Amino acid sequence: MVDRRTLLLDAALELVGTQGMRGLTHRAVDAAADLPPGSTSNYFRTREALVLGIVERFIVREREMATWPRDEVDPTPAGVAEALGRFVDRALGPDRMVTLARYAILVETAQNPGLRAGMASGADQVDTWSLDLVTHAGSLDPQRDLGVLANYVTGLVLHELALPSPDLDAAARIRAVIDTLGWPGADPS
């Protein structure tokens, strides 16, 4: 069973994903979660606290998008490509609202410097997990390769949200990037 805080944050993610940041109010989250008025403000007193809670929740949801159905990734070039491909597929499909909410919050963060510390903390959690994975998968330059892969996947998702490819094979595209980076075990052709 999902706890009330998580229920509220998932409702807030859905709300931001469908209506953008303008639709994010405590009252709207209460209604979206089908909870009594005031429920959201009991957990998140300010809008900024609510946005930071959403950031925390979408980081958890995005990691699940890469690792589902198990909580691990095969630490090989193929395993990383598969996990990131699964992330892209879910980001564009069943978790599309999480993705749209993430981009809306990134724009909000650019306009509201008060959110940057919370966003940076979440990014650090993702980077620590991802850097460990890339290192164990054989990257010869993990910092560089993580930056390349993260930016590629982010750009791929953003592009596919706007202009979907009918036959996207995200894992194959990501594997090609990994191969180009020259990881041991990658296909150099």
Secondary structure, DSSP 8 states (H G I E B T S, - for coil): ---HHHHHHHHHHHHHHHH-GGG--HHHHHHHTT--TTHHHHH-SSHHHHHHHHHHHHHHHHHHHHHTTTT---SSHHHHHHHHHHHHHHHHTTTHHHHHHHHHHHHHHHH-GGGHHHHHHHHHHHHHHHHHHHHHTT-SSHHHHHHHHHHHHHHHHHHHHHS--TT--HHHHHHHHHHHHT-TTS---
